[in-house]
Amino acid sequence: MKQDIFQAIADPTRRAILALIAIQSLTPNAMAEKFDMSRQAVSKHIKVLQECELIRPEPSGREIYYHFNPKKMQELDDWIAQFRKTWETQFNQLDEVLSTIKKKKK
């Protein structure tokens, strides 16, 4: 079953794995060393991330290195961008209200 990308990134460990391999590709063993969990537990997180295409495997000899997939993350960013303009407008309006209140107090 293919995982939902938002469910995948909702987990803090999976977000930490994404942050790690965004810097450099890593094997599951190397990732497990960064967390206080077993390699099997890390492998379950990797499976979810791979099903969502947020990471991709690349065999190298007897090891499998996992790489960050920026194209999939871009899709996520594109979806969020439609809402970004709304909240930025609201924050700008809030800044104006706060600025007006500060000026009145002086």
C-alpha positions in Angstrom: 0.0 0.0 0.0 1.4 3.4 -1.0 1.8 5.8 1.9 0.4 9.3 2.0 3.3 11.8 1.8 1.8 13.9 4.7 1.5 10.8 6.9 5.2 10.1 6.1 6.5 13.5 7.1 4.2 13.7 10.1 6.6 11.4 12.0 9.6 13.3 13.6 12.0 10.4 13.0 11.2 10.3 9.3 11.6 14.1 9.1 15.0 13.7 10.8 16.0 11.0 8.3 15.0 13.3 5.4 17.2 16.0 7.0 20.1 13.6 7.3 20.1 12.3 3.8 19.4 15.8 2.3 23.0 16.5 3.3 24.5 13.2 2.1 23.2 9.7 1.0 23.4 7.1 3.8 23.0 3.4 4.3 20.4 2.1 6.8 23.1 1.2 9.2 24.6 4.7 9.1 21.2 6.2 9.7 20.5 3.8 12.6 23.7 5.0 14.3 22.2 8.6 14.3 19.1 7.5 16.2 18.5 5.6 19.4 16.7 2.7 17.6 17.4 -0.5 15.9 18.3 -0.9 12.2 15.0 -2.7 11.7 13.1 0.3 13.1 15.0 2.6 10.8 14.2 0.3 7.9 10.5 0.6 8.5 10.8 4.4 8.4 12.9 4.1 5.2 10.2 1.9 3.6 7.5 4.5 4.2 9.7 7.3 2.8 10.6 5.2 -0.2 6.9 4.3 -0.9 6.2 8.1 -0.9 9.2 8.6 -3.3 10.7 11.1 -0.9 13.9 9.0 -1.0 15.3 6.6 -3.5 17.7 3.7 -3.1 20.9 3.2 -5.0 22.7 -0.1 -4.6 26.5 0.2 -4.3 28.2 -3.2 -3.9 26.6 -4.9 -0.9 25.2 -1.7 0.5 22.2 0.3 -0.4 22.5 4.1 -0.2 19.4 6.2 0.2 19.2 9.6 -1.5 16.9 12.5 -0.9 14.4 13.2 -3.8 14.1 17.0 -4.0 11.6 16.7 -6.9 9.0 15.0 -4.6 9.6 17.6 -1.9 9.1 20.3 -4.5 5.7 18.9 -5.2 4.9 19.2 -1.6 6.2 22.8 -1.5 4.1 23.6 -4.6 1.0 22.4 -2.8 1.7 24.4 0.3 2.5 27.5 -1.7 -1.1 28.0 -2.6 -1.8 28.6 1.2 1.4 30.5 1.9 0.1 33.7 0.2 -3.0 33.6 2.4 -1.2 33.4 5.7 1.5 35.9 4.6 -1.2 38.4 3.8 -2.8 37.7 7.2 0.5 38.1 9.1 1.2 41.4 7.2 -2.2 42.7 8.3 -1.5 41.6 11.9 1.9 43.5 11.7 0.0 46.6 10.6 -2.5 46.4 13.4 0.3 45.9 16.0 2.2 48.8 14.6 -0.8 51.0 14.8 -1.4 50.0 18.4 2.2 50.7 19.3 2.0 54.2 17.8 -1.2 55.0 19.7 0.4 54.0 23.0 3.3 56.5 22.5 
